[in-house]
Amino acid sequence: MTIRTRFAPSPTGFLHIGGARTALFNWLFAKHHGGEFLLRIEDTDRKRSTQEAIDAIGEGLSWLGLDWTGEAISQFAQAERHVEVANALVERGKAFRCYCTPEEVQELRDQAFADGRALRSPWRDRDAGADQADKPFTVRFRASDNDTVIEDEVQGTVKWAAKEFDDLILLRSDGTPTYNLAVVVDDHDMGITHIVRGDDHLVNAARQGQIYDAMGWDRPVFAHIPLIHGDDGKKLSKRHGALGAQDYRDMGYLPEGLRNYLLRLGWAHGDQELFTDTEAIAAFDLGGLNKAPARMDLSKLAHINSHHIAHADDARLLELSWSWISGLENRIADENTIKARYLRAMPVLKTRASTLDELAQQGYFLIKSRPFEFSGKAAKALKDDARERLNRLFITLSDITDWTEGVLSQALQEFADAEEVGFGKVGQPLRAALTGGAPAPDLAQVMVFIGRDEALDRITDQMSQGS
């Protein structure tokens, strides 16, 4: 049997972070078993479904690296097939035409509520007479008189009493199919073997299970995972901040970082926290899914993302972070020079950042426009005899042709010894001259990253101001 999973979002907005996790779990399970991961767009609500939202979902999945098999399937396009199955259920005696008016339905519903049961239509056991032929009707599913049981890979055995289910509408009075019918038909026709989704769909699984049974179709394996909560323990909502996958992209997270974080948001494999895609695919199984709700923790996301930034390809990081880098200054005189500096510095910079934005900021000293304006500690470091010392240091550094970290580090220490001062008396004014007070790594590394000519020019800027 080929394992087939699916992700079936409604195209009414962006790819919600909870939906992204659902898609990831289905993708991983299919990959683990060498199966197929399919995408279905549940666009039957024509008023709320938009092409913009469909595009946003596809963009979010593609950015996350969750590739699907074949073309995305439109649920709306399968409407004729849904109607066909509804009519088949009528022929089997598993569904019926209901001619109740909306007012009659409300009266029946009120009475059923008072009796502590779900609505049952009087038409479930009546045949329509000739006087009903031209009247509008809905097609309702004949709810089971027996308890409904779902065996769920996460929730275990879940049972509902028969009285909890009404005669579900399958086709509205205008002939359009409803959600639970469409989902069952689509999942059956697509050959879906496993459905991993939020536990807010658990009661839908009970309704859908009845339809599967009525059609004589095998039920898929269900796994209903708890929804993601905010750090306050409440269901994740807009008040908790960014909700879309693209929001996290725009905040500077890597797709592999977000994948790794979402993987651990409701699933565990021992104590392992950090995963490559290969490791995640090899390890993922439904048995690792947790029954308790997971909490969104941005600090943990930042920690995991920092690991993936540190292990990412330098050239790729430069490309991904360029929009942040180019936004640090209003004008970049020589893009190639700046890119070369960042690429030289990347092995160090990427160990100091948890997002691409931070990565750009860590290298601001590489791009900062001269002449520098000083304030705070940087301004203080250039007072007293600091500029005069920079004059003497400039002579020492000018004589160095082997512009490498080890040589420069030794030269700075030897200069401090010759001056008979602590290294801070040399390092602090030099750091101010080289970086303008921007965050930066070790001084020898800074000089290598910006290059010999630029380093000497920046020192000269401060020497001339002190003359």
C-alpha positions as CSV (number, residue, x, y, z in Angstrom):
1,M,0.0,0.0,0.0
2,T,1.3,3.4,-0.9
3,I,1.0,5.8,2.0
4,R,-0.8,9.0,1.0
5,T,-1.3,12.0,3.2
6,R,-2.7,15.4,2.4
7,F,-2.9,19.0,3.6
8,A,-6.3,20.6,2.9
9,P,-6.4,24.3,3.8
10,S,-9.3,26.7,3.2
11,P,-8.0,29.6,1.0
12,T,-9.3,32.4,3.2
13,G,-5.9,33.9,4.2
14,F,-2.2,33.2,4.7
15,L,-0.7,29.9,5.7
16,H,-1.3,29.9,9.5
17,I,1.5,28.6,11.6
18,G,-0.8,25.8,12.9
19,G,-1.5,24.8,9.3
20,A,2.2,24.8,8.5
21,R,2.8,22.4,11.4
22,T,-0.1,20.1,10.1
23,A,1.4,20.2,6.6
24,L,4.9,19.4,8.0
25,F,3.6,16.3,9.9
26,N,1.8,15.0,6.9
27,W,4.8,15.7,4.7
28,L,7.2,13.9,7.1
29,F,5.0,10.9,7.5
30,A,4.7,10.4,3.8
31,K,8.4,10.9,3.3
32,H,9.2,8.5,6.1
33,H,7.2,5.8,4.3
34,G,8.2,6.6,0.8
35,G,4.7,7.7,0.1
36,E,3.0,10.8,-1.4
37,F,2.0,14.1,0.2
38,L,-0.9,15.8,-1.7
39,L,-2.3,19.3,-1.5
40,R,-6.1,20.0,-1.7
41,I,-7.5,23.5,-1.6
42,E,-10.9,23.4,0.1
43,D,-12.4,26.3,-1.8
44,T,-16.1,25.4,-1.7
45,D,-16.8,28.7,0.2
46,R,-16.7,30.8,-3.0
47,K,-17.4,34.1,-1.1
48,R,-14.4,33.7,1.2
49,S,-12.0,31.8,-1.1
50,T,-9.6,34.0,-3.1
51,Q,-6.8,33.4,-5.6
52,E,-4.6,35.6,-3.5
53,A,-5.0,33.3,-0.5
54,I,-4.4,30.2,-2.7
55,D,-1.2,31.8,-3.9
56,A,-0.2,32.7,-0.4
57,I,-0.7,29.1,0.8
58,G,1.4,27.7,-2.1
59,E,4.1,30.3,-1.4
60,G,4.2,29.5,2.3
61,L,4.5,25.7,1.7
62,S,7.2,26.3,-1.0
63,W,9.2,28.5,1.2
64,L,9.0,25.9,4.0
65,G,10.3,23.3,1.5
66,L,7.2,21.1,1.7
67,D,6.8,19.9,-1.8
68,W,3.6,18.1,-2.8
69,T,2.9,15.4,-5.4
70,G,1.2,16.6,-8.6
71,E,-1.0,19.6,-9.0
72,A,-3.0,21.1,-6.1
73,I,-6.6,19.8,-6.2
74,S,-9.6,22.1,-6.1
75,Q,-12.4,20.8,-3.9
76,F,-14.9,23.0,-5.7
77,A,-14.0,21.4,-9.0
78,Q,-15.1,18.0,-7.6
79,A,-18.6,19.2,-6.8
80,E,-20.3,16.9,-9.4
81,R,-18.6,13.9,-7.8
82,H,-19.8,15.0,-4.3
83,V,-23.4,15.2,-5.6
84,E,-23.0,11.8,-7.2
85,V,-22.0,10.2,-3.9
86,A,-24.8,12.0,-2.0
87,N,-27.3,10.5,-4.5
88,A,-25.7,7.1,-4.1
89,L,-26.3,7.4,-0.4
90,V,-29.9,8.2,-1.0
91,E,-30.2,5.1,-3.2
92,R,-28.7,3.0,-0.4
93,G,-31.1,4.3,2.1
94,K,-28.3,6.0,4.0
95,A,-29.5,9.5,3.2
96,F,-32.8,11.1,2.3
97,R,-34.5,14.2,1.0
98,C,-35.6,16.6,3.7
99,Y,-38.4,19.1,2.7
100,C,-38.4,21.0,6.1
101,T,-38.5,24.7,5.8
102,P,-35.9,26.8,7.7
103,E,-38.6,27.7,10.2
104,E,-39.5,24.1,10.7
105,V,-35.9,23.1,11.1
106,Q,-35.5,25.7,13.9
107,E,-38.6,24.4,15.7
108,L,-37.3,20.8,15.5
109,R,-33.9,22.0,16.7
110,D,-35.3,23.8,19.6
111,Q,-37.3,20.8,20.6
112,A,-34.4,18.4,20.2
113,F,-32.3,20.7,22.4
114,A,-35.0,20.7,25.1
115,D,-35.0,16.9,24.9
116,G,-31.2,16.6,25.2
117,R,-30.7,15.1,21.8
118,A,-29.6,16.1,18.3
119,L,-32.1,17.0,15.5
120,R,-33.6,14.2,13.6
121,S,-35.7,15.1,10.5
122,P,-39.2,13.8,10.2
123,W,-38.4,13.1,6.6
124,R,-35.9,10.4,7.4
125,D,-38.8,7.9,7.5
126,R,-41.2,9.5,5.1
127,D,-41.5,9.5,1.3
128,A,-42.2,12.6,-0.6
129,G,-45.6,12.9,-2.2
130,A,-46.5,14.5,-5.5
131,D,-47.2,17.7,-3.7
132,Q,-43.5,17.9,-2.7
133,A,-42.1,17.6,-6.2
134,D,-41.5,21.2,-6.8
135,K,-40.5,22.2,-3.3
136,P,-36.9,22.8,-2.3
137,F,-35.2,20.1,-0.3
138,T,-31.8,19.3,1.3
139,V,-30.2,15.9,1.3
140,R,-29.5,14.7,4.8
141,F,-27.4,11.8,6.0
142,R,-29.4,9.3,8.1
143,A,-27.5,9.5,11.4
144,S,-26.6,6.2,12.9
145,D,-28.7,4.8,15.7
146,N,-25.6,3.2,17.2
147,D,-22.7,4.8,19.0
148,T,-19.9,6.0,16.8
149,V,-16.3,5.0,17.7
150,I,-13.1,6.5,16.2
151,E,-9.7,4.8,16.8
152,D,-7.3,7.7,16.8
153,E,-3.5,7.4,16.8
154,V,-3.2,10.3,19.2
155,Q,-6.5,10.5,21.1
156,G,-6.9,6.7,21.4
157,T,-10.5,5.2,21.3
158,V,-13.1,8.0,21.3
159,K,-16.8,7.2,21.5
160,W,-19.9,9.3,20.8
161,A,-23.5,8.4,21.7
162,A,-25.9,8.2,18.8
163,K,-28.0,11.0,20.2
164,E,-25.2,13.5,19.8
165,F,-25.4,13.5,16.0
166,D,-28.1,15.1,13.9
167,D,-29.1,14.2,10.4
168,L,-26.3,16.0,8.7
169,I,-27.0,18.0,5.6
170,L,-25.0,16.6,2.7
171,L,-26.4,18.8,-0.1
172,R,-27.9,22.2,0.6
173,S,-31.2,23.3,-1.0
174,D,-29.2,24.9,-3.9
175,G,-27.6,21.5,-4.6
176,T,-24.1,22.4,-3.3
177,P,-22.3,19.9,-1.1
178,T,-21.3,20.5,2.5
179,Y,-17.9,20.2,4.1
180,N,-18.1,16.7,5.6
181,L,-19.4,15.1,2.5
182,A,-16.8,16.8,0.3
183,V,-13.9,15.8,2.5
184,V,-14.8,12.2,2.7
185,V,-15.3,11.9,-1.1
186,D,-12.1,13.7,-1.9
187,D,-10.0,11.8,0.6
188,H,-11.4,8.5,-0.7
189,D,-10.9,9.4,-4.4
190,M,-7.4,10.7,-3.7
191,G,-6.5,7.5,-1.9
192,I,-5.6,9.2,1.3
193,T,-4.5,6.5,3.8
194,H,-3.6,8.7,6.8
195,I,-5.1,12.0,8.0
196,V,-3.1,14.1,10.5
197,R,-4.9,17.3,11.5
198,G,-5.9,19.4,14.5
199,D,-8.1,17.9,17.2
200,D,-10.7,20.6,16.5
201,H,-11.7,18.2,13.6
202,L,-12.2,15.2,16.0
203,V,-16.0,15.4,15.9
204,N,-15.8,15.8,12.1
205,A,-13.9,12.5,12.1
206,A,-16.9,10.8,13.8
207,R,-19.3,12.3,11.2
208,Q,-17.0,11.4,8.4
209,G,-16.5,7.9,9.7
210,Q,-20.3,7.3,9.4
211,I,-20.2,8.4,5.8
212,Y,-17.2,6.1,5.0
213,D,-19.1,3.2,6.6
214,A,-22.3,4.0,4.7
215,M,-20.5,3.9,1.4
216,G,-18.6,0.7,2.3
217,W,-15.3,2.5,2.0
218,D,-12.3,1.9,4.3
219,R,-11.7,4.6,6.8
220,P,-8.2,6.3,6.7
221,V,-6.1,6.2,9.8
222,F,-6.8,9.3,11.9
223,A,-4.4,11.2,14.1
224,H,-5.8,14.4,15.7
225,I,-3.2,16.6,17.2
226,P,-3.8,19.3,19.9
227,L,-3.8,22.9,18.6
228,I,-0.9,25.2,19.3
229,H,-1.3,27.5,22.3
230,G,0.3,30.8,23.0
231,D,2.8,31.2,25.9
232,D,-0.2,32.1,28.1
233,G,-1.7,28.7,27.6
234,K,-4.6,30.0,25.5
235,K,-5.4,29.0,21.9
236,L,-3.0,30.7,19.5
237,S,-4.6,33.8,18.0
238,K,-3.7,37.3,16.6
239,R,-3.0,38.7,20.0
240,H,0.0,36.4,20.3
241,G,1.8,38.0,17.3
242,A,2.9,36.6,14.0
243,L,0.7,33.8,12.8
244,G,1.6,33.2,9.1
245,A,4.6,31.2,7.8
246,Q,5.5,34.2,5.7
247,D,5.6,36.4,8.8
248,Y,8.4,34.2,10.2
249,R,10.2,34.4,6.9
250,D,10.0,38.2,7.0
251,M,11.3,38.1,10.6
252,G,14.4,36.4,9.4
253,Y,13.9,32.8,10.3
254,L,15.3,30.1,8.0
255,P,12.8,27.5,6.6
256,E,14.8,24.7,8.1
257,G,14.8,26.5,11.4
258,L,11.0,26.8,11.4
259,R,10.6,23.3,10.2
260,N,12.8,22.0,13.1
261,Y,10.9,24.1,15.6
262,L,7.5,23.1,14.4
263,L,8.6,19.4,14.4
264,R,9.2,19.6,18.1
265,L,5.9,21.5,18.7
266,G,3.8,18.5,19.6
267,W,6.1,15.7,18.6
268,A,9.1,14.1,20.4
269,H,11.9,11.7,19.6
270,G,13.5,11.0,22.9
271,D,15.4,14.1,24.1
272,Q,16.6,15.1,20.6
273,E,15.9,18.8,19.9
274,L,17.9,19.6,16.7
275,F,17.1,17.7,13.5
276,T,18.3,17.8,9.9
277,D,15.6,17.0,7.3
278,T,17.2,13.6,6.8
279,E,17.0,12.9,10.6
280,A,13.5,14.1,10.9
281,I,12.2,12.0,8.0
282,A,13.9,8.9,9.4
283,A,12.6,9.4,12.9
284,F,9.0,10.7,12.3
285,D,6.2,8.4,13.3
286,L,2.7,8.9,14.7
287,G,3.7,7.4,18.0
288,G,5.8,10.4,18.8
289,L,2.8,12.8,18.7
290,N,1.8,14.3,22.0
291,K,-1.7,14.4,23.4
292,A,-1.1,17.7,25.3
293,P,-1.2,21.1,23.6
294,A,2.1,22.6,22.6
295,R,3.0,26.2,23.4
296,M,4.5,28.6,21.0
297,D,7.9,29.8,22.5
298,L,9.7,32.4,20.4
299,S,12.9,32.1,22.5
300,K,13.1,28.4,21.7
301,L,12.5,29.1,18.0
302,A,15.3,31.7,18.0
303,H,17.6,29.1,19.7
304,I,16.8,26.4,17.1
305,N,17.1,28.9,14.3
306,S,20.5,30.1,15.5
307,H,21.7,26.5,15.2
308,H,20.6,26.2,11.6
309,I,22.1,29.6,10.7
310,A,25.4,28.5,12.2
311,H,25.3,25.4,10.0
312,A,24.0,27.0,6.8
313,D,26.0,27.7,3.6
314,D,27.8,31.1,3.8
315,A,26.8,32.1,0.2
316,R,23.2,31.2,0.8
317,L,23.1,33.2,4.0
318,L,24.5,36.2,2.2
319,E,21.8,35.9,-0.5
320,L,19.0,35.4,2.1
321,S,20.1,38.3,4.3
322,W,20.9,40.8,1.6
323,S,17.6,42.6,1.9
324,W,18.4,43.3,5.6
325,I,22.0,44.2,4.8
326,S,21.1,46.6,2.0
327,G,18.6,48.2,4.3
328,L,21.2,49.1,6.9
329,E,22.4,52.2,4.9
330,N,20.5,54.5,2.6
331,R,23.2,54.0,-0.1
332,I,25.6,51.2,-0.8
333,A,28.5,52.6,-3.0
334,D,30.0,49.3,-4.0
335,E,27.7,46.3,-3.6
336,N,30.4,43.7,-4.7
337,T,32.8,45.0,-2.1
338,I,30.2,44.8,0.7
339,K,29.2,41.3,-0.4
340,A,32.8,40.2,-0.4
341,R,33.3,41.6,3.2
342,Y,30.2,39.8,4.4
343,L,31.2,36.6,2.8
344,R,34.7,36.8,4.5
345,A,33.0,37.5,7.8
346,M,30.2,35.0,7.5
347,P,31.8,32.1,9.3
348,V,32.1,34.3,12.4
349,L,28.9,36.4,12.0
350,K,26.6,33.4,11.6
351,T,27.6,32.0,15.0
352,R,26.4,35.3,16.6
353,A,22.9,35.5,15.2
354,S,19.5,33.9,15.7
355,T,17.8,35.5,12.7
356,L,18.8,36.9,9.3
357,D,18.1,40.4,10.6
358,E,20.5,39.9,13.5
359,L,23.0,38.4,11.0
360,A,22.9,41.6,9.0
361,Q,23.2,43.8,12.2
362,Q,26.2,41.8,13.4
363,G,28.0,42.8,10.2
364,Y,26.9,46.5,10.2
365,F,30.5,47.5,10.9
366,L,31.3,46.1,7.4
367,I,29.0,48.5,5.7
368,K,28.8,51.6,7.9
369,S,29.3,54.8,6.0
370,R,32.2,57.1,6.8
371,P,33.0,59.4,8.4
372,F,31.6,57.9,11.6
373,E,29.6,59.8,14.1
374,F,30.5,58.8,17.6
375,S,28.5,58.7,20.9
376,G,28.6,56.8,24.1
377,K,31.5,54.4,24.7
378,A,32.9,54.9,21.2
379,A,33.2,58.7,21.7
380,K,34.8,58.2,25.2
381,A,37.3,55.8,23.8
382,L,38.7,58.5,21.5
383,K,39.3,61.1,24.1
384,D,42.6,62.1,25.9
385,D,45.7,60.6,24.2
386,A,43.8,57.9,22.2
387,R,44.1,59.6,18.8
388,E,47.8,60.2,19.3
389,R,48.2,56.5,20.0
390,L,46.3,55.7,16.8
391,N,48.9,57.7,14.9
392,R,51.6,55.5,16.2
393,L,49.5,52.3,15.7
394,F,48.9,53.3,12.1
395,I,52.6,53.3,11.4
396,T,52.9,49.8,12.9
397,L,50.0,48.4,10.9
398,S,51.1,50.1,7.7
399,D,54.2,48.0,7.7
400,I,52.2,44.7,7.8
401,T,51.8,43.0,4.4
402,D,50.7,39.6,5.7
403,W,47.2,40.9,6.6
404,T,46.0,37.8,8.5
405,E,44.3,37.3,11.8
406,G,47.2,35.7,13.6
407,V,49.7,38.3,12.4
408,L,47.5,41.2,13.3
409,S,46.6,39.9,16.7
410,Q,50.2,39.5,17.6
411,A,51.0,43.0,16.2
412,L,48.4,44.6,18.4
413,Q,49.6,42.9,21.5
414,E,53.2,43.8,20.8
415,F,52.2,47.4,20.2
416,A,50.4,47.5,23.6
417,D,53.4,46.1,25.3
418,A,55.7,48.6,23.6
419,E,53.4,51.4,24.8
420,E,53.5,50.0,28.3
421,V,49.7,50.1,28.6
422,G,46.9,47.6,29.0
423,F,45.4,46.2,25.9
424,G,42.2,48.2,26.5
425,K,44.1,51.5,25.9
426,V,44.9,50.2,22.4
427,G,41.8,48.1,21.6
428,Q,39.1,50.5,22.6
429,P,40.1,53.4,20.5
430,L,41.0,51.1,17.6
431,R,37.6,49.4,17.9
432,A,35.9,52.8,17.8
433,A,37.9,53.8,14.7
434,L,37.2,50.6,12.9
435,T,33.5,50.1,13.7
436,G,32.1,53.4,14.8
437,G,30.7,51.6,17.9
438,A,28.8,49.0,15.9
439,P,28.8,45.4,17.2
440,A,31.8,43.5,15.9
441,P,33.9,40.4,16.6
442,D,37.6,40.4,17.6
443,L,39.7,43.3,16.3
444,A,42.1,41.2,14.2
445,Q,39.1,39.6,12.6
446,V,37.5,43.0,12.0
447,M,40.6,44.2,10.2
448,V,40.7,41.1,8.0
449,F,37.0,41.3,7.2
450,I,37.0,44.9,6.1
451,G,40.4,44.5,4.3
452,R,43.8,46.3,4.7
453,D,43.0,49.5,2.8
454,E,39.7,50.1,4.4
455,A,41.1,49.4,7.9
456,L,43.9,51.9,7.4
457,D,41.6,54.5,5.9
458,R,39.2,54.2,8.9
459,I,42.2,54.7,11.3
460,T,43.3,57.6,9.2
461,D,39.9,59.3,9.6
462,Q,40.4,59.5,13.3
463,M,44.0,60.5,13.1
464,S,43.2,63.5,11.0
465,Q,40.4,64.5,13.3
466,G,42.9,64.5,16.1
467,S,45.6,66.5,14.4
